[in-house]
Amino acid sequence: MFGLMLFLHITGLLGWLGALLGILVTMLLLRKQLGTPDANSLAGKTIRVFGRIAHPSSILVLLSGVYLILQMGLGSGKPFWLQVMEKGGGTIILLAVIFTAVLGSKMTKRLNSAGGTSVRLTGYLGTVGVFMFLIVSVVLVVSLKL
């Protein structure tokens, strides 16, 4: 069971990071075309579709991570890397789900109601970029077992 949960944990992490990267790259490529109804519609759909991948994947990472930590049974004497993964990773997941869901919903509404006017995406893209950096930072600390 531990091996299956580890597989789900890593698969969820790949899906989550991949979806965030997909949003970031697609929106950066569409940025110059925004302002046309077709580009605005495509940007809104992109945020919605990738959000449907990112949010369940992040929850899968959280749930499988909790299971893995409980199975290790280390008590209070956990190494630093495990504490970073447990506390930092869990906090990042919860904050990322909340912020990207709320901001993604706002962006989608703005893009759909904008019609032919341009919409600024910098706040949303900045948030996605920051969360990607934080996720990769936790993965680095855990990988190096600092």
Steps between C-alpha positions, in 0.01 A plus 500: 500500500791733574633456146159578347467815709850611405409447135179703543696770684756539221235471225288765671803726531574462129138573408487802728826654379416413138163670521647813657774507237237453228303798628810716525638418155165520322410833658841646420460394137146641482583827674557699180176373341278571800238758426333304223191298593656175375825544695311603815276196469798269448682648800194450722458141385871434553483621860189288564637180339843515660337588834299179475830314478701704753256504791424124521868424445602726787241341729635157397849617598370620837305184584769258385762707684304483824471123461873462427600710801268305729641171371856612575409540867803710595329689782638840596863433404456562127791623289487852354416387146201302624375796703530723191308245296232457766444856615622705206357270236163472671474876546601566139241253372217655699597857410551411134159336470327796664686778318507342154133403525387848605728689262431257215126546544540880500719486190253276316212734582701804388607331178146386417346841569778699332386419148744692281695682772835397643529347847809517723624159609813604690362440851369156414812397309721633778309295757529185288874564453560553872320177588701310238821635653388401851403149386834444329680639808331241725584226249865615500527496880341155516712363214824617658378390846635818658 
